[in-house]
Amino acid sequence: MSLKTPKGFKSLDDNFVMPQDIKKVGYMKKLKRLKKKYFVLRDNFDPNLGSLSYYDTEKKFKNSSSNWSNSQPKRVIYLKDCFSINR
């Protein structure tokens, strides 16, 4: 559960505040192996910079968003490179 704040979304579970450029987050299953991944949709306020990235878990995403961590997402898909989206 989260609470909207002027600087972004704050999780009620802990003190983590999500950056404002994040539009949606949540778990989905990848079609190939049906493993659950944590996806993050970013806007970045510029149509050429929007992206969809995923992490193994929500915890890894939160660790990557902190200043002291250098953890990267498993993959980043830039929306400007998408011509069509298939199921």
Distance bins in CASP14 RR format, pairs under 12 A and 6 or more apart:
PFRMAT RR
TARGET T0000
AUTHOR 0000-0000-0000
RMODE 2
METHOD distances of the structure
MODEL  1
1 9 0 0 0 0 0 1 0 0 0 0 0
1 10 0 0 0 0 0 1 0 0 0 0 0
1 11 1 0 0 1 0 0 0 0 0 0 0
1 12 1 0 1 0 0 0 0 0 0 0 0
1 13 1 0 0 1 0 0 0 0 0 0 0
1 14 0 0 0 0 0 1 0 0 0 0 0
2 8 0 0 0 0 1 0 0 0 0 0 0
2 9 1 0 1 0 0 0 0 0 0 0 0
2 10 1 0 0 1 0 0 0 0 0 0 0
2 11 1 0 1 0 0 0 0 0 0 0 0
2 12 1 0 0 1 0 0 0 0 0 0 0
2 13 0 0 0 0 1 0 0 0 0 0 0
2 14 0 0 0 0 0 1 0 0 0 0 0
2 16 0 0 0 0 1 0 0 0 0 0 0
2 17 0 0 0 0 1 0 0 0 0 0 0
2 18 1 0 0 1 0 0 0 0 0 0 0
2 22 0 0 0 0 0 1 0 0 0 0 0
2 24 0 0 0 0 0 1 0 0 0 0 0
2 25 0 0 0 0 1 0 0 0 0 0 0
2 26 0 0 0 0 0 1 0 0 0 0 0
2 58 0 0 0 0 0 1 0 0 0 0 0
3 9 1 0 0 1 0 0 0 0 0 0 0
3 10 1 0 1 0 0 0 0 0 0 0 0
3 11 1 0 0 1 0 0 0 0 0 0 0
3 12 1 0 1 0 0 0 0 0 0 0 0
3 13 0 0 0 0 0 1 0 0 0 0 0
3 14 0 0 0 0 0 1 0 0 0 0 0
3 15 0 0 0 0 0 1 0 0 0 0 0
3 16 0 0 0 0 0 1 0 0 0 0 0
3 17 0 0 0 0 1 0 0 0 0 0 0
3 18 0 0 0 0 0 1 0 0 0 0 0
4 10 0 0 0 0 1 0 0 0 0 0 0
4 11 0 0 0 0 0 1 0 0 0 0 0
4 12 0 0 0 0 0 1 0 0 0 0 0
4 17 0 0 0 0 0 1 0 0 0 0 0
4 18 0 0 0 0 0 1 0 0 0 0 0
4 20 0 0 0 0 0 1 0 0 0 0 0
5 11 0 0 0 0 0 1 0 0 0 0 0
5 12 0 0 0 0 0 1 0 0 0 0 0
5 15 0 0 0 0 0 1 0 0 0 0 0
5 16 0 0 0 0 0 1 0 0 0 0 0
5 17 1 0 0 1 0 0 0 0 0 0 0
5 18 0 0 0 0 1 0 0 0 0 0 0
5 19 0 0 0 0 0 1 0 0 0 0 0
5 20 0 0 0 0 1 0 0 0 0 0 0
6 17 0 0 0 0 0 1 0 0 0 0 0
6 20 0 0 0 0 1 0 0 0 0 0 0
7 16 0 0 0 0 0 1 0 0 0 0 0
7 17 1 0 1 0 0 0 0 0 0 0 0
7 18 0 0 0 0 1 0 0 0 0 0 0
7 19 0 0 0 0 1 0 0 0 0 0 0
7 20 1 0 0 1 0 0 0 0 0 0 0
7 21 0 0 0 0 0 1 0 0 0 0 0
7 22 0 0 0 0 0 1 0 0 0 0 0
8 16 0 0 0 0 0 1 0 0 0 0 0
8 17 1 0 0 1 0 0 0 0 0 0 0
8 18 1 0 1 0 0 0 0 0 0 0 0
8 19 1 0 0 1 0 0 0 0 0 0 0
8 20 1 0 1 0 0 0 0 0 0 0 0
8 21 0 0 0 0 1 0 0 0 0 0 0
8 22 1 0 0 1 0 0 0 0 0 0 0
8 23 0 0 0 0 0 1 0 0 0 0 0
8 25 0 0 0 0 0 1 0 0 0 0 0
8 43 0 0 0 0 0 1 0 0 0 0 0
8 65 0 0 0 0 0 1 0 0 0 0 0
9 16 0 0 0 0 1 0 0 0 0 0 0
9 17 1 0 0 1 0 0 0 0 0 0 0
9 18 1 0 1 0 0 0 0 0 0 0 0
9 19 0 0 0 0 1 0 0 0 0 0 0
9 20 0 0 0 0 1 0 0 0 0 0 0
9 21 0 0 0 0 0 1 0 0 0 0 0
9 22 1 0 0 1 0 0 0 0 0 0 0
9 23 0 0 0 0 0 1 0 0 0 0 0
9 24 0 0 0 0 0 1 0 0 0 0 0
9 25 0 0 0 0 1 0 0 0 0 0 0
9 26 0 0 0 0 0 1 0 0 0 0 0
9 40 0 0 0 0 0 1 0 0 0 0 0
9 65 0 0 0 0 0 1 0 0 0 0 0
10 16 1 0 0 1 0 0 0 0 0 0 0
10 17 1 0 1 0 0 0 0 0 0 0 0
10 18 1 0 0 1 0 0 0 0 0 0 0
10 19 0 0 0 0 0 1 0 0 0 0 0
10 20 0 0 0 0 0 1 0 0 0 0 0
11 17 1 0 0 1 0 0 0 0 0 0 0
11 18 1 0 0 1 0 0 0 0 0 0 0
11 22 0 0 0 0 0 1 0 0 0 0 0
11 25 0 0 0 0 1 0 0 0 0 0 0
11 58 0 0 0 0 1 0 0 0 0 0 0
11 59 0 0 0 0 0 1 0 0 0 0 0
11 61 0 0 0 0 0 1 0 0 0 0 0
11 62 0 0 0 0 1 0 0 0 0 0 0
11 65 0 0 0 0 0 1 0 0 0 0 0
13 58 0 0 0 0 1 0 0 0 0 0 0
13 59 0 0 0 0 0 1 0 0 0 0 0
13 62 0 0 0 0 0 1 0 0 0 0 0
14 58 0 0 0 0 0 1 0 0 0 0 0
14 59 0 0 0 0 0 1 0 0 0 0 0
14 62 0 0 0 0 1 0 0 0 0 0 0
14 66 0 0 0 0 0 1 0 0 0 0 0
15 62 0 0 0 0 0 1 0 0 0 0 0
15 66 0 0 0 0 0 1 0 0 0 0 0
16 22 0 0 0 0 0 1 0 0 0 0 0
16 25 0 0 0 0 0 1 0 0 0 0 0
16 58 0 0 0 0 1 0 0 0 0 0 0
16 59 0 0 0 0 0 1 0 0 0 0 0
16 61 0 0 0 0 1 0 0 0 0 0 0
16 62 1 0 1 0 0 0 0 0 0 0 0
16 63 0 0 0 0 1 0 0 0 0 0 0
16 64 0 0 0 0 0 1 0 0 0 0 0
16 65 1 0 0 1 0 0 0 0 0 0 0
16 66 0 0 0 0 1 0 0 0 0 0 0
17 62 0 0 0 0 0 1 0 0 0 0 0
17 65 0 0 0 0 1 0 0 0 0 0 0
17 66 0 0 0 0 0 1 0 0 0 0 0
18 24 0 0 0 0 0 1 0 0 0 0 0
18 25 1 0 0 1 0 0 0 0 0 0 0
18 26 0 0 0 0 0 1 0 0 0 0 0
18 40 0 0 0 0 1 0 0 0 0 0 0
18 41 0 0 0 0 0 1 0 0 0 0 0
18 42 0 0 0 0 0 1 0 0 0 0 0
18 58 0 0 0 0 0 1 0 0 0 0 0
18 61 0 0 0 0 1 0 0 0 0 0 0
18 62 0 0 0 0 1 0 0 0 0 0 0
18 64 0 0 0 0 0 1 0 0 0 0 0
18 65 1 0 0 1 0 0 0 0 0 0 0
18 66 0 0 0 0 0 1 0 0 0 0 0
19 25 0 0 0 0 0 1 0 0 0 0 0
19 40 0 0 0 0 1 0 0 0 0 0 0
19 42 0 0 0 0 1 0 0 0 0 0 0
19 43 0 0 0 0 0 1 0 0 0 0 0
19 44 0 0 0 0 1 0 0 0 0 0 0
19 45 0 0 0 0 0 1 0 0 0 0 0
19 61 0 0 0 0 0 1 0 0 0 0 0
19 62 0 0 0 0 0 1 0 0 0 0 0
19 64 0 0 0 0 0 1 0 0 0 0 0
19 65 1 0 0 1 0 0 0 0 0 0 0
19 66 0 0 0 0 0 1 0 0 0 0 0
19 67 0 0 0 0 0 1 0 0 0 0 0
20 42 0 0 0 0 1 0 0 0 0 0 0
20 43 0 0 0 0 1 0 0 0 0 0 0
20 44 0 0 0 0 1 0 0 0 0 0 0
20 45 0 0 0 0 1 0 0 0 0 0 0
21 40 0 0 0 0 1 0 0 0 0 0 0
21 41 0 0 0 0 1 0 0 0 0 0 0
21 42 1 0 1 0 0 0 0 0 0 0 0
21 43 1 0 1 0 0 0 0 0 0 0 0
21 44 1 0 1 0 0 0 0 0 0 0 0
21 45 1 0 0 1 0 0 0 0 0 0 0
21 46 0 0 0 0 1 0 0 0 0 0 0
21 49 0 0 0 0 1 0 0 0 0 0 0
21 50 0 0 0 0 1 0 0 0 0 0 0
21 51 0 0 0 0 1 0 0 0 0 0 0
21 53 0 0 0 0 0 1 0 0 0 0 0
21 65 0 0 0 0 0 1 0 0 0 0 0
22 38 0 0 0 0 0 1 0 0 0 0 0
22 39 0 0 0 0 0 1 0 0 0 0 0
22 40 1 0 1 0 0 0 0 0 0 0 0
22 41 1 0 0 1 0 0 0 0 0 0 0
22 42 1 0 1 0 0 0 0 0 0 0 0
22 43 1 0 0 1 0 0 0 0 0 0 0
22 44 0 0 0 0 1 0 0 0 0 0 0
22 45 0 0 0 0 0 1 0 0 0 0 0
22 50 0 0 0 0 0 1 0 0 0 0 0
22 51 0 0 0 0 0 1 0 0 0 0 0
22 52 0 0 0 0 0 1 0 0 0 0 0
22 53 0 0 0 0 0 1 0 0 0 0 0
22 61 0 0 0 0 1 0 0 0 0 0 0
22 62 0 0 0 0 0 1 0 0 0 0 0
22 65 0 0 0 0 1 0 0 0 0 0 0
23 39 0 0 0 0 0 1 0 0 0 0 0
23 40 0 0 0 0 1 0 0 0 0 0 0
23 41 1 0 1 0 0 0 0 0 0 0 0
23 42 1 0 0 1 0 0 0 0 0 0 0
23 43 1 0 1 0 0 0 0 0 0 0 0
23 44 0 0 0 0 1 0 0 0 0 0 0
23 45 0 0 0 0 0 1 0 0 0 0 0
23 50 0 0 0 0 1 0 0 0 0 0 0
23 51 0 0 0 0 0 1 0 0 0 0 0
23 52 0 0 0 0 0 1 0 0 0 0 0
23 79 0 0 0 0 0 1 0 0 0 0 0
24 38 0 0 0 0 0 1 0 0 0 0 0
24 39 1 0 0 1 0 0 0 0 0 0 0
24 40 1 0 0 1 0 0 0 0 0 0 0
24 41 1 0 1 0 0 0 0 0 0 0 0
24 42 0 0 0 0 1 0 0 0 0 0 0
24 43 0 0 0 0 1 0 0 0 0 0 0
24 50 0 0 0 0 0 1 0 0 0 0 0
24 52 0 0 0 0 1 0 0 0 0 0 0
24 53 0 0 0 0 0 1 0 0 0 0 0
25 37 0 0 0 0 0 1 0 0 0 0 0
25 38 1 0 0 1 0 0 0 0 0 0 0
25 39 1 0 0 1 0 0 0 0 0 0 0
25 40 1 0 1 0 0 0 0 0 0 0 0
25 41 1 0 0 1 0 0 0 0 0 0 0
25 42 0 0 0 0 1 0 0 0 0 0 0
25 52 0 0 0 0 0 1 0 0 0 0 0
25 53 0 0 0 0 0 1 0 0 0 0 0
25 54 0 0 0 0 0 1 0 0 0 0 0
25 55 0 0 0 0 1 0 0 0 0 0 0
25 57 0 0 0 0 0 1 0 0 0 0 0
25 58 1 0 0 1 0 0 0 0 0 0 0
25 61 1 0 0 1 0 0 0 0 0 0 0
25 62 0 0 0 0 0 1 0 0 0 0 0
25 65 0 0 0 0 0 1 0 0 0 0 0
26 36 0 0 0 0 1 0 0 0 0 0 0
26 37 0 0 0 0 1 0 0 0 0 0 0
26 38 1 0 1 0 0 0 0 0 0 0 0
26 39 1 0 1 0 0 0 0 0 0 0 0
26 40 1 0 0 1 0 0 0 0 0 0 0
26 41 0 0 0 0 1 0 0 0 0 0 0
26 52 0 0 0 0 0 1 0 0 0 0 0
26 53 0 0 0 0 0 1 0 0 0 0 0
26 54 0 0 0 0 1 0 0 0 0 0 0
26 55 0 0 0 0 0 1 0 0 0 0 0
26 57 0 0 0 0 0 1 0 0 0 0 0
26 58 1 0 0 1 0 0 0 0 0 0 0
26 61 0 0 0 0 1 0 0 0 0 0 0
27 35 0 0 0 0 0 1 0 0 0 0 0
27 36 1 0 1 0 0 0 0 0 0 0 0
27 37 1 0 0 1 0 0 0 0 0 0 0
27 38 1 0 1 0 0 0 0 0 0 0 0
27 39 1 0 0 1 0 0 0 0 0 0 0
27 40 0 0 0 0 0 1 0 0 0 0 0
27 54 0 0 0 0 1 0 0 0 0 0 0
27 55 0 0 0 0 0 1 0 0 0 0 0
27 56 0 0 0 0 0 1 0 0 0 0 0
27 57 0 0 0 0 1 0 0 0 0 0 0
27 58 1 0 0 1 0 0 0 0 0 0 0
27 61 0 0 0 0 0 1 0 0 0 0 0
28 34 0 0 0 0 0 1 0 0 0 0 0
28 35 0 0 0 0 0 1 0 0 0 0 0
28 36 1 0 0 1 0 0 0 0 0 0 0
28 37 1 0 0 1 0 0 0 0 0 0 0
28 38 0 0 0 0 1 0 0 0 0 0 0
28 39 1 0 1 0 0 0 0 0 0 0 0
28 40 0 0 0 0 0 1 0 0 0 0 0
28 41 0 0 0 0 0 1 0 0 0 0 0
28 52 0 0 0 0 0 1 0 0 0 0 0
28 54 0 0 0 0 1 0 0 0 0 0 0
28 55 0 0 0 0 0 1 0 0 0 0 0
29 35 1 0 0 1 0 0 0 0 0 0 0
29 36 1 0 1 0 0 0 0 0 0 0 0
29 37 1 0 0 1 0 0 0 0 0 0 0
29 38 0 0 0 0 0 1 0 0 0 0 0
29 39 0 0 0 0 0 1 0 0 0 0 0
29 54 0 0 0 0 0 1 0 0 0 0 0
30 36 0 0 0 0 1 0 0 0 0 0 0
30 37 1 0 1 0 0 0 0 0 0 0 0
30 38 0 0 0 0 0 1 0 0 0 0 0
30 39 0 0 0 0 1 0 0 0 0 0 0
30 54 0 0 0 0 1 0 0 0 0 0 0
30 56 0 0 0 0 0 1 0 0 0 0 0
30 74 0 0 0 0 0 1 0 0 0 0 0
30 75 0 0 0 0 0 1 0 0 0 0 0
31 37 0 0 0 0 0 1 0 0 0 0 0
31 86 0 0 0 0 0 1 0 0 0 0 0
31 87 0 0 0 0 1 0 0 0 0 0 0
35 54 0 0 0 0 0 1 0 0 0 0 0
35 55 0 0 0 0 0 1 0 0 0 0 0
35 56 0 0 0 0 1 0 0 0 0 0 0
35 57 0 0 0 0 0 1 0 0 0 0 0
35 74 0 0 0 0 0 1 0 0 0 0 0
36 54 0 0 0 0 0 1 0 0 0 0 0
36 55 0 0 0 0 0 1 0 0 0 0 0
36 56 0 0 0 0 1 0 0 0 0 0 0
36 57 0 0 0 0 1 0 0 0 0 0 0
36 58 0 0 0 0 0 1 0 0 0 0 0
37 52 0 0 0 0 0 1 0 0 0 0 0
37 53 0 0 0 0 1 0 0 0 0 0 0
37 54 1 0 1 0 0 0 0 0 0 0 0
37 55 1 0 0 1 0 0 0 0 0 0 0
37 56 1 0 0 1 0 0 0 0 0 0 0
37 57 0 0 0 0 1 0 0 0 0 0 0
37 58 0 0 0 0 0 1 0 0 0 0 0
37 60 0 0 0 0 0 1 0 0 0 0 0
37 61 0 0 0 0 0 1 0 0 0 0 0
37 73 0 0 0 0 1 0 0 0 0 0 0
37 74 1 0 0 1 0 0 0 0 0 0 0
37 75 0 0 0 0 1 0 0 0 0 0 0
38 52 0 0 0 0 0 1 0 0 0 0 0
38 53 0 0 0 0 1 0 0 0 0 0 0
38 54 1 0 0 1 0 0 0 0 0 0 0
38 55 1 0 1 0 0 0 0 0 0 0 0
38 56 1 0 0 1 0 0 0 0 0 0 0
38 57 1 0 1 0 0 0 0 0 0 0 0
38 58 1 0 1 0 0 0 0 0 0 0 0
38 59 0 0 0 0 1 0 0 0 0 0 0
38 60 1 0 0 1 0 0 0 0 0 0 0
38 61 1 0 1 0 0 0 0 0 0 0 0
38 62 0 0 0 0 1 0 0 0 0 0 0
38 63 0 0 0 0 0 1 0 0 0 0 0
38 64 0 0 0 0 0 1 0 0 0 0 0
38 65 0 0 0 0 0 1 0 0 0 0 0
38 73 0 0 0 0 1 0 0 0 0 0 0
38 74 0 0 0 0 1 0 0 0 0 0 0
38 75 0 0 0 0 0 1 0 0 0 0 0
39 51 0 0 0 0 0 1 0 0 0 0 0
39 52 1 0 0 1 0 0 0 0 0 0 0
39 53 1 0 0 1 0 0 0 0 0 0 0
39 54 1 0 1 0 0 0 0 0 0 0 0
39 55 0 0 0 0 1 0 0 0 0 0 0
39 56 0 0 0 0 0 1 0 0 0 0 0
39 57 0 0 0 0 0 1 0 0 0 0 0
39 58 0 0 0 0 0 1 0 0 0 0 0
39 61 0 0 0 0 1 0 0 0 0 0 0
39 73 0 0 0 0 1 0 0 0 0 0 0
39 74 0 0 0 0 0 1 0 0 0 0 0
39 75 0 0 0 0 0 1 0 0 0 0 0
39 76 0 0 0 0 0 1 0 0 0 0 0
39 77 0 0 0 0 1 0 0 0 0 0 0
40 50 0 0 0 0 0 1 0 0 0 0 0
40 51 0 0 0 0 1 0 0 0 0 0 0
40 52 1 0 0 1 0 0 0 0 0 0 0
40 53 1 0 1 0 0 0 0 0 0 0 0
40 54 1 0 0 1 0 0 0 0 0 0 0
40 55 1 0 0 1 0 0 0 0 0 0 0
40 58 0 0 0 0 1 0 0 0 0 0 0
40 60 0 0 0 0 0 1 0 0 0 0 0
40 61 1 0 0 1 0 0 0 0 0 0 0
40 62 0 0 0 0 0 1 0 0 0 0 0
40 64 0 0 0 0 1 0 0 0 0 0 0
40 65 0 0 0 0 1 0 0 0 0 0 0
40 73 1 0 0 1 0 0 0 0 0 0 0
40 74 0 0 0 0 0 1 0 0 0 0 0
40 75 0 0 0 0 0 1 0 0 0 0 0
40 76 0 0 0 0 1 0 0 0 0 0 0
40 77 0 0 0 0 0 1 0 0 0 0 0
41 50 0 0 0 0 1 0 0 0 0 0 0
41 51 1 0 0 1 0 0 0 0 0 0 0
41 52 1 0 1 0 0 0 0 0 0 0 0
41 53 0 0 0 0 1 0 0 0 0 0 0
41 54 0 0 0 0 0 1 0 0 0 0 0
41 73 0 0 0 0 0 1 0 0 0 0 0
41 76 0 0 0 0 0 1 0 0 0 0 0
41 77 0 0 0 0 1 0 0 0 0 0 0
41 78 0 0 0 0 0 1 0 0 0 0 0
41 79 0 0 0 0 1 0 0 0 0 0 0
42 49 1 0 0 1 0 0 0 0 0 0 0
42 50 1 0 1 0 0 0 0 0 0 0 0
42 51 1 0 1 0 0 0 0 0 0 0 0
42 52 1 0 0 1 0 0 0 0 0 0 0
42 53 1 0 0 1 0 0 0 0 0 0 0
42 54 0 0 0 0 0 1 0 0 0 0 0
42 61 0 0 0 0 0 1 0 0 0 0 0
42 65 0 0 0 0 0 1 0 0 0 0 0
42 73 0 0 0 0 0 1 0 0 0 0 0
42 76 0 0 0 0 1 0 0 0 0 0 0
42 77 0 0 0 0 0 1 0 0 0 0 0
42 78 0 0 0 0 1 0 0 0 0 0 0
42 79 0 0 0 0 1 0 0 0 0 0 0
43 49 0 0 0 0 1 0 0 0 0 0 0
43 50 1 0 1 0 0 0 0 0 0 0 0
43 51 0 0 0 0 1 0 0 0 0 0 0
43 52 0 0 0 0 0 1 0 0 0 0 0
43 79 0 0 0 0 1 0 0 0 0 0 0
44 50 1 0 1 0 0 0 0 0 0 0 0
44 51 1 0 0 1 0 0 0 0 0 0 0
44 52 0 0 0 0 0 1 0 0 0 0 0
44 53 0 0 0 0 0 1 0 0 0 0 0
44 76 0 0 0 0 0 1 0 0 0 0 0
44 78 0 0 0 0 0 1 0 0 0 0 0
44 79 0 0 0 0 1 0 0 0 0 0 0
44 80 0 0 0 0 0 1 0 0 0 0 0
46 78 0 0 0 0 0 1 0 0 0 0 0
46 79 0 0 0 0 0 1 0 0 0 0 0
46 80 0 0 0 0 1 0 0 0 0 0 0
47 78 0 0 0 0 0 1 0 0 0 0 0
47 79 1 0 0 1 0 0 0 0 0 0 0
47 80 1 0 0 1 0 0 0 0 0 0 0
47 82 0 0 0 0 0 1 0 0 0 0 0
48 78 0 0 0 0 1 0 0 0 0 0 0
48 79 0 0 0 0 1 0 0 0 0 0 0
48 80 1 0 1 0 0 0 0 0 0 0 0
48 81 0 0 0 0 1 0 0 0 0 0 0
48 82 0 0 0 0 0 1 0 0 0 0 0
49 76 0 0 0 0 0 1 0 0 0 0 0
49 78 1 0 0 1 0 0 0 0 0 0 0
49 79 0 0 0 0 1 0 0 0 0 0 0
49 80 1 0 0 1 0 0 0 0 0 0 0
49 81 0 0 0 0 0 1 0 0 0 0 0
50 76 0 0 0 0 1 0 0 0 0 0 0
50 77 0 0 0 0 1 0 0 0 0 0 0
50 78 1 0 0 1 0 0 0 0 0 0 0
50 79 1 0 1 0 0 0 0 0 0 0 0
50 80 1 0 0 1 0 0 0 0 0 0 0
50 81 0 0 0 0 0 1 0 0 0 0 0
50 82 0 0 0 0 1 0 0 0 0 0 0
51 73 0 0 0 0 1 0 0 0 0 0 0
51 75 0 0 0 0 0 1 0 0 0 0 0
51 76 1 0 1 0 0 0 0 0 0 0 0
51 77 1 0 0 1 0 0 0 0 0 0 0
51 78 1 0 1 0 0 0 0 0 0 0 0
51 79 1 0 0 1 0 0 0 0 0 0 0
51 80 0 0 0 0 1 0 0 0 0 0 0
51 81 0 0 0 0 1 0 0 0 0 0 0
51 82 0 0 0 0 0 1 0 0 0 0 0
52 73 0 0 0 0 1 0 0 0 0 0 0
52 74 0 0 0 0 0 1 0 0 0 0 0
52 75 0 0 0 0 1 0 0 0 0 0 0
52 76 1 0 0 1 0 0 0 0 0 0 0
52 77 1 0 1 0 0 0 0 0 0 0 0
52 78 0 0 0 0 1 0 0 0 0 0 0
52 79 1 0 0 1 0 0 0 0 0 0 0
52 80 0 0 0 0 0 1 0 0 0 0 0
52 81 0 0 0 0 0 1 0 0 0 0 0
52 82 0 0 0 0 1 0 0 0 0 0 0
52 85 0 0 0 0 0 1 0 0 0 0 0
53 60 0 0 0 0 0 1 0 0 0 0 0
53 61 0 0 0 0 1 0 0 0 0 0 0
53 64 0 0 0 0 1 0 0 0 0 0 0
53 65 0 0 0 0 0 1 0 0 0 0 0
53 71 0 0 0 0 0 1 0 0 0 0 0
53 72 0 0 0 0 1 0 0 0 0 0 0
53 73 1 1 0 0 0 0 0 0 0 0 0
53 74 1 0 0 1 0 0 0 0 0 0 0
53 75 1 0 0 1 0 0 0 0 0 0 0
53 76 1 0 1 0 0 0 0 0 0 0 0
53 77 1 0 0 1 0 0 0 0 0 0 0
53 78 0 0 0 0 1 0 0 0 0 0 0
53 79 0 0 0 0 0 1 0 0 0 0 0
54 60 0 0 0 0 1 0 0 0 0 0 0
54 61 0 0 0 0 1 0 0 0 0 0 0
54 64 0 0 0 0 0 1 0 0 0 0 0
54 72 0 0 0 0 0 1 0 0 0 0 0
54 73 1 0 0 1 0 0 0 0 0 0 0
54 74 1 0 1 0 0 0 0 0 0 0 0
54 75 1 0 1 0 0 0 0 0 0 0 0
54 76 0 0 0 0 1 0 0 0 0 0 0
54 77 0 0 0 0 1 0 0 0 0 0 0
55 61 1 0 1 0 0 0 0 0 0 0 0
55 62 0 0 0 0 1 0 0 0 0 0 0
55 63 0 0 0 0 1 0 0 0 0 0 0
55 64 1 0 0 1 0 0 0 0 0 0 0
55 65 0 0 0 0 0 1 0 0 0 0 0
55 69 0 0 0 0 0 1 0 0 0 0 0
55 71 0 0 0 0 1 0 0 0 0 0 0
55 72 0 0 0 0 1 0 0 0 0 0 0
55 73 1 0 1 0 0 0 0 0 0 0 0
55 74 1 0 0 1 0 0 0 0 0 0 0
55 75 0 0 0 0 1 0 0 0 0 0 0
55 76 0 0 0 0 0 1 0 0 0 0 0
56 63 0 0 0 0 0 1 0 0 0 0 0
56 64 0 0 0 0 0 1 0 0 0 0 0
56 71 0 0 0 0 0 1 0 0 0 0 0
56 72 0 0 0 0 0 1 0 0 0 0 0
56 73 0 0 0 0 1 0 0 0 0 0 0
56 74 1 0 0 1 0 0 0 0 0 0 0
56 75 0 0 0 0 0 1 0 0 0 0 0
57 63 0 0 0 0 1 0 0 0 0 0 0
57 64 0 0 0 0 0 1 0 0 0 0 0
57 71 0 0 0 0 0 1 0 0 0 0 0
57 73 0 0 0 0 0 1 0 0 0 0 0
57 74 0 0 0 0 0 1 0 0 0 0 0
58 64 0 0 0 0 0 1 0 0 0 0 0
58 65 0 0 0 0 0 1 0 0 0 0 0
59 65 0 0 0 0 0 1 0 0 0 0 0
59 66 0 0 0 0 0 1 0 0 0 0 0
59 69 0 0 0 0 0 1 0 0 0 0 0
59 71 0 0 0 0 1 0 0 0 0 0 0
60 66 0 0 0 0 0 1 0 0 0 0 0
60 69 0 0 0 0 1 0 0 0 0 0 0
60 70 0 0 0 0 0 1 0 0 0 0 0
60 71 1 0 1 0 0 0 0 0 0 0 0
60 72 0 0 0 0 1 0 0 0 0 0 0
60 73 0 0 0 0 1 0 0 0 0 0 0
60 74 0 0 0 0 1 0 0 0 0 0 0
61 69 0 0 0 0 0 1 0 0 0 0 0
61 71 0 0 0 0 1 0 0 0 0 0 0
61 72 0 0 0 0 0 1 0 0 0 0 0
61 73 1 0 0 1 0 0 0 0 0 0 0
61 74 0 0 0 0 0 1 0 0 0 0 0
62 68 0 0 0 0 0 1 0 0 0 0 0
62 69 0 0 0 0 1 0 0 0 0 0 0
62 71 0 0 0 0 1 0 0 0 0 0 0
63 69 1 0 1 0 0 0 0 0 0 0 0
63 70 0 0 0 0 1 0 0 0 0 0 0
63 71 1 0 1 0 0 0 0 0 0 0 0
63 72 0 0 0 0 0 1 0 0 0 0 0
63 73 0 0 0 0 0 1 0 0 0 0 0
64 70 1 0 0 1 0 0 0 0 0 0 0
64 71 1 1 0 0 0 0 0 0 0 0 0
64 72 1 0 0 1 0 0 0 0 0 0 0
64 73 1 0 0 1 0 0 0 0 0 0 0
64 74 0 0 0 0 0 1 0 0 0 0 0
64 76 0 0 0 0 0 1 0 0 0 0 0
65 71 0 0 0 0 1 0 0 0 0 0 0
65 72 0 0 0 0 0 1 0 0 0 0 0
65 73 0 0 0 0 0 1 0 0 0 0 0
77 85 0 0 0 0 1 0 0 0 0 0 0
79 85 0 0 0 0 1 0 0 0 0 0 0
END
